[in-house]
């Protein structure tokens, strides 16, 4: 018989003890896992009964009609005799109990543990002895609007078989532990022999004693391999941590970008994406999109899909070793412009970026339109001035006509200067709004000063202007822009509303944030088809509102922009009795930042 060394015996005892400890922990863990599983099965069963009960209550309108007795028919429909049905209102009053004939005698159930838990969680459970029947039940309750439904299963005849694990299962676990323990003893014995041999080798090697050539030298070999493995593992861990750190930085950076970005593998699986990508493709998609994976079902991106498939199906990255293939399209959806760009990388992964370019695109179109309008508007006075001066220089006019031409040239130069000033004002409001000085402005004084300035024009057109505004009305804003608001509204009436009319500016209301104003005249009004466009730059209403009346065509555009500068809004409508009415607001405090 082979003699077992003391080291081997220690190792066997340690290995068996350690394994038994692990086995006991696993058995206990498995016991509770099995118990949780069985409880979940029981919960699911009772949940089905709760659902059936709730549907019965809603379909039969038990609570609305007060026919609680109908619950008895539900109990008869459920063939499980271990089940007890209880209906409780939100105050805890028991409305029905299948085990109690007179539920009115039952005490209030609001503080029952399963009822309280159902108020906090999706459902509530408890295992206890019933205070009414003195029978042990497993309770399951769900809170609905206006009532609770509670299903109870008798522990002795129903719930116990679910909650308590099978004894056969426990015996089976014990048997497995015994077999495994025996196996561990055998394995530990073999391992102990190897260790003993390794120990014998080290003792002989350290004592310069001869040893059997057939012996394996695990100490030196295992030590080197183990050390190398540990070092490799450490390097891998460091590399992994660095990659995770870089990935975290990349994700944070992507989320800080204003454009939506998603990176896909060559299998079209999402590697990473930012929130802007989901938001932008939702604007483009006709249906709701929740994840970046749904990108490939949005038909608007079909050109990008074709581009990606072309490179994924072939070996194009070898043909383009340095220049990465890219493809870009512009999409217009619901009045918004989006730029979508795709880049295919060398490993056939690819990146899709989506950017909302609505503002720069519209700004570009607006500037293009504005440039065309400015050129058109400048052409008329410049041509007139040039024509008048050329005629005078030719010397073919008498003194009276020369004076008339000079007067007309001067008039056109004034109009040209006004046009340039208005364009400069609009440009400054849009691109350098923070340069305007913000200070307290007394609107009553400002408006009355303007009324005094235009009194000759009002008298010439027989316009009766009335101002209804308290004398201490003050806001925080820019005096020059506020002057432009009221001056352009008054000038618009003088120029286009007609003669022999009345006009009124009224401050009719204030709240915590805004002052509310109305300005109307009793003049000719504006055709409905032109009404919503009168705030557009250079837009002119036909029939008497053309260049012959003077003006630059920018007055009401300045009014709208100046009001928006003061965090307000403006609208216009035709009055039933004739004329226009402007309704606008001005904030107490301007929202424009001050340097």
HUHUVEN-V196670 format. One record per backbone hydrogen bond with DSSP energy under -1.0 kcal/mol. CO is the residue of the C=O (numbers start at 1). NH is the residue of the N-H. E is the energy in kcal/mol with one decimal. If there is no record, write none. Layout:
# HUHUVEN-V196670
co,nh,e
CO,NH,E
CO,NH,E
This chain:
# HUHUVEN-V196670
co,nh,e
5,9,-2.4
6,10,-2.5
7,11,-2.5
8,12,-2.6
9,13,-2.8
10,14,-2.8
11,15,-3.2
12,16,-3.1
13,17,-2.6
14,18,-3.0
15,19,-2.7
16,20,-3.0
17,21,-2.5
18,22,-2.5
19,23,-3.4
20,24,-2.9
21,25,-2.5
22,26,-2.9
23,27,-2.8
24,28,-3.0
25,29,-2.9
26,30,-3.3
27,31,-2.6
28,32,-2.5
29,33,-2.6
30,34,-3.2
31,35,-2.3
32,36,-3.0
33,37,-2.7
34,38,-2.5
35,39,-2.6
36,40,-2.6
37,41,-2.2
38,42,-2.6
39,43,-3.2
40,44,-2.5
41,45,-2.2
42,46,-2.9
43,47,-2.7
44,48,-1.9
45,49,-1.5
46,50,-2.4
47,51,-2.8
48,52,-2.5
49,53,-2.5
50,54,-3.0
51,55,-2.5
52,56,-2.2
53,57,-2.5
54,58,-2.3
55,59,-3.0
56,60,-2.6
57,62,-2.0
61,65,-2.4
62,66,-1.2
66,68,-1.8
67,70,-1.4
68,71,-2.2
69,72,-1.7
70,74,-1.1
71,75,-2.1
72,76,-1.9
73,77,-1.7
74,78,-1.7
80,83,-1.1
82,154,-1.8
84,152,-2.7
85,98,-2.7
86,150,-2.7
87,95,-3.0
87,96,-1.7
88,148,-3.7
89,92,-1.9
92,109,-3.2
93,89,-2.5
96,87,-2.8
97,100,-1.0
102,105,-1.4
103,106,-1.4
109,112,-1.6
112,116,-2.4
113,117,-2.3
114,118,-1.7
115,119,-1.0
117,121,-3.1
124,141,-3.0
126,139,-3.4
128,137,-3.0
130,134,-1.6
135,130,-3.1
136,155,-2.6
137,128,-1.9
138,153,-2.2
139,126,-1.4
140,151,-3.0
141,124,-2.8
142,149,-2.3
144,147,-1.1
147,144,-3.0
148,88,-2.2
149,142,-2.2
150,86,-2.5
151,140,-1.8
152,84,-2.7
153,138,-2.4
154,158,-2.0
154,159,-2.5
155,160,-2.1
159,162,-1.0
159,163,-2.7
160,164,-2.7
166,170,-1.5
167,171,-2.7
168,172,-2.3
169,173,-2.1
170,174,-2.4
171,175,-2.4
172,176,-2.2
173,177,-2.4
174,178,-2.3
175,179,-2.5
176,180,-2.8
177,181,-2.7
178,182,-2.2
179,183,-2.2
180,184,-2.6
181,185,-2.1
182,186,-1.8
183,187,-2.8
184,188,-3.5
185,189,-2.1
186,190,-2.2
187,191,-2.8
188,192,-3.0
189,193,-2.0
190,194,-1.9
191,195,-2.5
192,196,-3.0
193,197,-2.8
194,198,-2.5
195,199,-2.8
196,200,-2.7
197,201,-2.4
198,202,-2.2
199,203,-2.3
200,204,-2.4
201,205,-3.1
202,206,-2.5
203,207,-1.4
204,209,-2.8
212,215,-1.3
216,218,-1.2
217,221,-2.0
218,222,-3.1
219,223,-2.1
220,224,-2.3
221,225,-2.8
222,226,-3.5
223,227,-2.6
224,228,-2.7
225,229,-3.2
226,230,-2.8
227,231,-2.5
228,232,-3.0
229,233,-3.0
230,234,-2.6
231,235,-2.6
232,236,-2.8
233,237,-2.6
234,238,-2.7
235,239,-2.7
236,240,-2.8
237,241,-2.8
238,242,-2.4
239,243,-2.6
240,244,-2.8
241,245,-2.4
242,246,-2.6
243,247,-2.8
244,248,-2.5
245,249,-2.3
246,250,-2.6
247,251,-2.7
248,252,-2.5
249,253,-2.6
250,254,-2.8
251,255,-2.2
252,256,-1.0
260,354,-3.0
261,274,-1.8
262,352,-2.8
263,271,-3.5
263,272,-1.3
264,350,-2.1
265,268,-2.2
269,265,-2.8
272,263,-3.0
275,279,-2.1
276,280,-2.8
277,281,-2.3
278,282,-1.5
279,283,-1.3
280,284,-1.3
281,285,-2.8
291,294,-1.2
292,295,-1.8
294,297,-1.6
295,298,-1.5
298,301,-1.8
299,302,-1.9
301,305,-2.0
302,306,-2.3
303,307,-1.9
304,308,-2.8
305,309,-2.8
306,310,-1.8
307,311,-1.2
308,312,-2.3
309,313,-2.1
315,318,-1.2
316,320,-1.4
325,344,-2.1
327,342,-3.0
329,340,-2.8
331,338,-3.0
333,336,-2.0
336,333,-2.7
337,357,-1.7
338,331,-3.3
339,355,-2.5
340,329,-2.7
341,353,-2.9
342,327,-2.0
343,351,-2.7
345,348,-1.8
349,345,-3.2
350,264,-3.1
351,343,-2.4
352,262,-2.2
353,341,-2.8
354,260,-3.3
355,339,-2.8
357,361,-2.3
358,362,-3.2
359,363,-2.8
360,364,-2.3
361,365,-2.6
362,366,-3.1
363,367,-2.9
364,368,-2.5
365,369,-2.8
366,370,-3.3
367,371,-3.0
368,372,-2.1
369,373,-2.7
370,374,-3.1
371,375,-2.6
372,376,-2.3
373,377,-3.1
374,378,-2.9
375,379,-1.6
376,380,-1.0
378,382,-2.0
379,383,-2.6
380,384,-2.3
381,385,-2.8
382,386,-2.8
383,387,-2.7
384,388,-2.7
385,389,-2.4
386,390,-2.5
387,391,-2.2
388,392,-2.1
389,393,-2.7
390,394,-1.8
392,395,-1.2
398,402,-2.4
399,403,-2.3
400,404,-2.1
401,405,-2.8
402,406,-2.5
403,407,-2.4
404,408,-2.4
405,409,-2.8
406,410,-2.6
407,411,-2.3
408,412,-2.3
409,413,-2.2
410,414,-2.3
411,415,-2.2
412,416,-2.4
413,417,-2.4
414,418,-2.6
415,419,-2.2
416,420,-2.2
417,421,-2.5
418,422,-2.5
419,423,-2.4
420,424,-2.4
421,425,-2.3
422,426,-2.4
423,427,-2.5
424,428,-2.3
425,429,-2.0
426,430,-1.7
427,431,-2.6
428,432,-2.2
432,435,-1.8
433,436,-1.5
439,477,-2.6
441,475,-2.1
442,446,-2.1
443,447,-3.0
444,448,-2.2
445,449,-2.1
446,450,-1.9
447,451,-2.6
448,452,-1.9
449,453,-1.9
450,454,-2.2
454,458,-2.6
455,459,-2.5
456,460,-2.2
457,461,-1.8
458,463,-2.7
461,500,-1.7
464,503,-2.9
466,505,-2.5
468,507,-2.6
470,473,-1.3
473,443,-1.9
475,441,-3.2
477,439,-2.9
478,482,-2.3
479,483,-2.2
480,484,-1.8
481,485,-1.9
482,486,-1.8
483,487,-2.6
484,488,-2.1
485,489,-1.6
486,490,-2.3
487,491,-2.8
488,492,-2.1
489,493,-1.5
490,494,-2.3
491,495,-2.6
492,496,-2.1
493,497,-1.8
497,524,-1.3
501,464,-2.4
502,522,-1.7
503,466,-2.4
504,520,-2.1
505,468,-3.4
506,518,-2.5
509,516,-3.1
513,588,-2.6
514,511,-2.5
515,586,-1.9
516,508,-1.3
516,509,-1.1
517,584,-1.9
518,506,-3.2
519,582,-3.6
520,504,-2.6
527,530,-1.6
530,533,-1.4
531,534,-1.1
533,536,-1.9
536,539,-1.3
546,549,-1.6
547,550,-1.9
553,538,-2.2
554,558,-2.4
555,559,-2.0
556,560,-2.4
557,561,-2.3
558,562,-2.6
559,563,-2.2
560,564,-2.4
561,565,-2.0
562,566,-1.1
563,568,-2.5
564,567,-1.8
566,587,-2.1
569,585,-2.0
571,583,-2.3
573,581,-2.5
575,578,-1.7
579,575,-2.7
580,521,-2.1
581,573,-1.8
582,519,-2.6
583,571,-2.3
584,517,-2.9
586,515,-2.7
588,476,-2.7
